Structures are given as structure tokens and as C-alpha cells.
Amino acid sequence: MLARVAFKSAARRACTSVPALQTAQKSTLSGEEYLAQSKQPYTVRQEAKGRFVSPHVEIYDFPVAAISSIATRVTGGGLAVGFYGASAYALFGGDVPALLDAWKAAAPAAVLAGSKFVVGFPLAYHWLAGVRHIYIDRNPGGLNNDSIEMSSRIVLGLGVALGLMTAIPYGTQK
């Protein structure tokens, strides 16, 4: 115990003798001044200190390929949550087909079409993005920015079109 205290005080003395290792001075602001200052936005506080604040990612124009990649990941995550949720519901005794039939009977037509799109678009888009990815992996020679941008637009367009097709009411109506 005594050795540890002696080591800490020796280390503290060594750090204060080297300017680069000295700790920052404690703030002289009162509690009220500190709270008032902390309520200001981060950028305002940094400008007041004369510090440069780098621009946020929102100022950049995302390329279509980046949006396509993000959308593929988001749709995959959404599908995983949906399938795991339905599986868990069934695992604990729920009847998924009966639940879907009850939803079809109770939901208004516009809500039903929207819910079909919410399921159909991620399925179609994620599948199409997967097919595109397999094609690109097997044909890397044709890989360039223009082809990636064009295929990203095609996958997005086809995904939306197939998602809308799933939302079209068909079969027996209420």
C-alpha cells in the first residue's frame, strides 16, 4: 500500500515536470456558467474557442452505388428482424398464417397495400442486389464506376417496381 502511494506521487511529479504530459487546467467557470455554456450547440462552443469543426457527412453527395450498398444492408437487416420475429412468434405457439389472414381481413385497403410493399420491396430489392453481387463477383473484368452506377439504378428501379406489384390488390376482395 505504501509503495503504491509512493509510486503514484513519484509518477505525478515526473508528469508535471514534462510539459507535454501535464494535465489540463481545471475550468474556472462556475456551475451556472458551465451549464449555460454547455447548452450552446457544439459548433458554437468550438468556434468560440477558435477551433475548426470539420464538415459533417451530410454535406457530401452520396454516389448511387453507396446508397445501393446501404439499402441492401438495411433491407437485409429488416428482413432478418421480420423473419426472426415471425419465427419467434411461431415458436411460442403463435399461428403466423392465421395472424396474416386476420391482418388482411381487418386492415383497410390502403394500409394493406402499404404493408405488402413494406414486405415486398425489401424481399425483391435484397434478392436483386444479391444476384447483382454474384454477377459482379463472377465477372470482375466489367467492373467500373459507370457499370456499378447503372446496375445500382436498375436494381433500385426493379426493386421498387416489384414492391409495387406486390402491393396491388388481387384475388378475393372484402
C-alpha positions as CSV (number, residue, x, y, z in Angstrom):
1,M,0.0,0.0,0.0
2,L,2.7,2.4,1.0
3,A,4.8,1.5,-2.1
4,R,1.8,2.2,-4.3
5,V,1.3,5.7,-2.8
6,A,5.0,6.5,-3.2
7,F,4.9,5.3,-6.8
8,K,1.8,7.5,-7.6
9,S,3.4,10.6,-6.1
10,A,6.6,10.0,-8.0
11,A,4.7,9.4,-11.2
12,R,2.8,12.6,-10.6
13,R,6.0,14.6,-10.1
14,A,7.5,13.2,-13.2
15,C,4.5,14.1,-15.3
16,T,4.3,17.7,-14.1
17,S,8.0,18.2,-14.9
18,V,7.4,17.3,-18.6
19,P,5.2,20.0,-20.3
20,A,3.7,17.5,-22.8
21,L,2.4,15.3,-20.0
22,Q,0.9,18.0,-17.9
23,T,-2.8,17.7,-17.4
24,A,-5.2,20.5,-18.5
25,Q,-6.0,23.2,-16.0
26,K,-9.3,22.9,-14.3
27,S,-12.1,25.1,-15.5
28,T,-12.6,28.3,-13.7
29,L,-16.2,28.5,-14.7
30,S,-18.9,28.4,-12.0
31,G,-21.5,25.8,-12.2
32,E,-24.1,28.2,-13.7
33,E,-21.7,29.5,-16.3
34,Y,-20.7,25.9,-17.3
35,L,-24.4,24.9,-17.7
36,A,-25.1,28.0,-19.8
37,Q,-22.1,27.3,-22.0
38,S,-23.0,23.6,-22.4
39,K,-26.4,24.4,-23.6
40,Q,-24.9,26.0,-26.7
41,P,-24.5,23.8,-29.8
42,Y,-21.2,22.0,-30.1
43,T,-20.2,24.0,-33.2
44,V,-20.8,27.4,-31.5
45,R,-18.7,26.3,-28.5
46,Q,-15.9,25.2,-30.8
47,E,-16.0,28.4,-32.8
48,A,-15.8,30.4,-29.6
49,K,-12.6,28.6,-28.7
50,G,-11.2,29.2,-32.2
51,R,-11.3,25.5,-33.1
52,F,-12.0,24.3,-36.6
53,V,-15.1,22.0,-36.9
54,S,-14.9,19.6,-39.8
55,P,-17.9,19.3,-42.0
56,H,-20.5,16.6,-41.4
57,V,-21.1,13.7,-43.8
58,E,-24.4,15.2,-44.8
59,I,-22.7,17.9,-47.0
60,Y,-21.5,15.3,-49.4
61,D,-23.5,13.9,-52.3
62,F,-23.6,10.1,-51.9
63,P,-23.0,8.1,-55.1
64,V,-25.8,5.8,-56.2
65,A,-23.5,2.8,-55.5
66,A,-23.2,3.9,-51.8
67,I,-26.9,4.4,-51.5
68,S,-27.5,0.9,-53.1
69,S,-25.0,-0.7,-50.7
70,I,-26.6,0.9,-47.6
71,A,-30.1,0.0,-48.9
72,T,-29.0,-3.6,-49.3
73,R,-27.8,-3.8,-45.8
74,V,-30.9,-2.1,-44.4
75,T,-33.3,-4.3,-46.3
76,G,-31.3,-7.4,-45.2
77,G,-31.5,-6.2,-41.6
78,G,-35.2,-5.6,-41.9
79,L,-35.8,-9.0,-43.4
80,A,-33.8,-10.7,-40.7
81,V,-35.9,-8.9,-38.0
82,G,-39.1,-9.8,-39.7
83,F,-38.3,-13.4,-40.2
84,Y,-36.9,-13.9,-36.7
85,G,-39.9,-12.1,-35.3
86,A,-42.3,-14.4,-37.2
87,S,-40.2,-17.4,-36.2
88,A,-40.2,-16.5,-32.6
89,Y,-44.0,-15.9,-32.7
90,A,-44.5,-19.3,-34.2
91,L,-42.0,-20.9,-31.8
92,F,-44.0,-19.7,-28.8
93,G,-47.3,-21.1,-30.1
94,G,-48.5,-18.3,-32.4
95,D,-50.2,-19.1,-35.7
96,V,-48.5,-16.9,-38.3
97,P,-50.8,-17.7,-41.3
98,A,-53.9,-17.0,-39.1
99,L,-52.3,-13.8,-38.0
100,L,-51.7,-12.7,-41.6
101,D,-55.3,-13.7,-42.5
102,A,-56.6,-11.6,-39.6
103,W,-54.5,-8.7,-40.7
104,K,-55.8,-9.0,-44.3
105,A,-59.4,-9.1,-43.0
106,A,-59.0,-6.1,-40.6
107,A,-56.7,-3.7,-42.4
108,P,-58.1,-1.0,-44.7
109,A,-57.1,-1.5,-48.4
110,A,-54.5,1.3,-48.4
111,V,-52.8,0.1,-45.2
112,L,-52.9,-3.5,-46.6
113,A,-51.2,-2.3,-49.8
114,G,-48.6,-0.4,-47.8
115,S,-47.8,-3.3,-45.6
116,K,-47.5,-5.6,-48.7
117,F,-45.0,-3.0,-50.2
118,V,-43.1,-2.9,-46.9
119,V,-42.6,-6.6,-47.1
120,G,-42.3,-7.0,-50.9
121,F,-39.8,-4.2,-51.6
122,P,-37.1,-5.5,-49.2
123,L,-37.5,-9.1,-50.5
124,A,-37.2,-8.0,-54.1
125,Y,-34.5,-5.4,-53.7
126,H,-32.3,-7.6,-51.5
127,W,-32.7,-10.6,-53.8
128,L,-31.8,-8.5,-56.9
129,A,-28.9,-6.9,-55.1
130,G,-27.6,-10.4,-54.2
131,V,-27.9,-11.5,-57.9
132,R,-26.0,-8.4,-59.0
133,H,-23.4,-9.1,-56.4
134,I,-22.9,-12.7,-57.6
135,Y,-22.7,-11.4,-61.2
136,I,-20.0,-8.9,-60.3
137,D,-18.1,-11.5,-58.4
138,R,-18.1,-13.8,-61.4
139,N,-17.3,-11.1,-63.9
140,P,-14.8,-8.7,-62.3
141,G,-13.4,-7.5,-65.7
142,G,-16.5,-5.5,-66.4
143,L,-16.3,-3.7,-63.1
144,N,-16.1,0.1,-63.4
145,N,-17.9,3.1,-61.9
146,D,-20.3,3.5,-64.8
147,S,-21.5,-0.1,-64.8
148,I,-21.9,-0.1,-61.0
149,E,-23.9,3.1,-61.1
150,M,-26.1,1.8,-63.9
151,S,-26.7,-1.6,-62.2
152,S,-27.5,0.2,-58.9
153,R,-30.2,2.2,-60.6
154,I,-31.6,-0.9,-62.3
155,V,-31.7,-2.8,-59.1
156,L,-33.4,0.1,-57.3
157,G,-35.9,0.6,-60.1
158,L,-36.7,-3.1,-60.4
159,G,-37.0,-3.4,-56.6
160,V,-39.5,-0.6,-56.4
161,A,-41.4,-2.0,-59.4
162,L,-41.6,-5.5,-57.9
163,G,-42.5,-4.0,-54.5
164,L,-45.4,-2.0,-56.0
165,M,-46.5,-5.2,-57.9
166,T,-46.8,-7.0,-54.5
167,A,-48.9,-4.1,-53.2
168,I,-51.5,-4.4,-56.0
169,P,-54.7,-6.0,-54.6
170,Y,-55.6,-9.2,-56.3
171,G,-57.8,-12.2,-55.6
172,T,-60.9,-12.0,-53.4
173,Q,-61.8,-8.6,-52.1
174,K,-63.6,-7.8,-48.8
